[in-house]
Amino acid sequence: MEHILKTTSVAACGLVTSLLTALLVTVIERLTGFDVFTFSLWLIIPAGAIGTGIAAASGYYFGSLYFHTRPNLLLLLQMVVVAGLTQLLIYYTQYATLILDNGQRVSDLIPFAQYLDITLTTAHYRVGRAGQVDAGEVGQFGYWLAVIQFIGFLLGGLGAFGILLGHPVCAHCKKYLRVLAKSDKLFGSADDLASYDDTLFQLPVDSPQFAEMARAEHKMKAEKGTWKQNLKLYGCPECKTQTIGSEVSVWNGKDWKSVNELARKFTIPPGIDLAGVFRAKT
Ligand SMILES: [Zn+2]
């Protein structure tokens, strides 16, 4: 029963953010003439649909974290159905609010299905950096563009689904872990990082030596080849068991590139609270 209630609540969160997204798209379109949803890059990359899909799926994401529900097939199905309905709703609100220059409502003149057919097939290809070259009407291909936009919209949701799948969970209670504290340590070389890492995790976690090393600041200006160890202290909201997650990345001159094979997790024995150790500033 409780599980059904939670799943329904998550679905409601996703529905609310999807409705808000649809309304926002229409408001922006009415105010600026710019249709965020159909905005594409290089004709077919549905950048706008992916973006609105992410906004719409944010409700599932935060709802799942809040209610501690794991992403499952049911959530995936809900996402597909709600995405389809949201897309229809975007078309419908645009139809219902479209007023011609002579003051007549389009919805008084033609039925929705006809409006939809006209909008999809008479949309114009805009080519060029600012869309300044008009390559003509899209015709029947407009329906395929709508399908591509639907897939783009879904991709936004699948992104949220994937992040939820990778979110750390308590091994006992299956609850999502909360980040209690985090700390970044920078090193000039992989060797420096490795020796810090090896020493730290060989120490008993409740020893003063461990606390001292975990607190120690390792700061430097990041340049090409600088290594970073990102330590996160997670806590289970149910059983309070803590876990340390360690992720390693290296600065390639532009951004931090994750070294996934060096990512590790350590479960702290029950009853030990390291929040003070990780939060304390020296
Ligand atoms: Zn737990």
Boltz pocket constraint, residues with backbone or C-beta under 6 A from the ligand:
constraints:
  - pocket:
      binder: B
      contacts: [[A, 170], [A, 171], [A, 172], [A, 173], [A, 174], [A, 175], [A, 236], [A, 237], [A, 238], [A, 239], [A, 240], [A, 241]]
      max_distance: 6.0
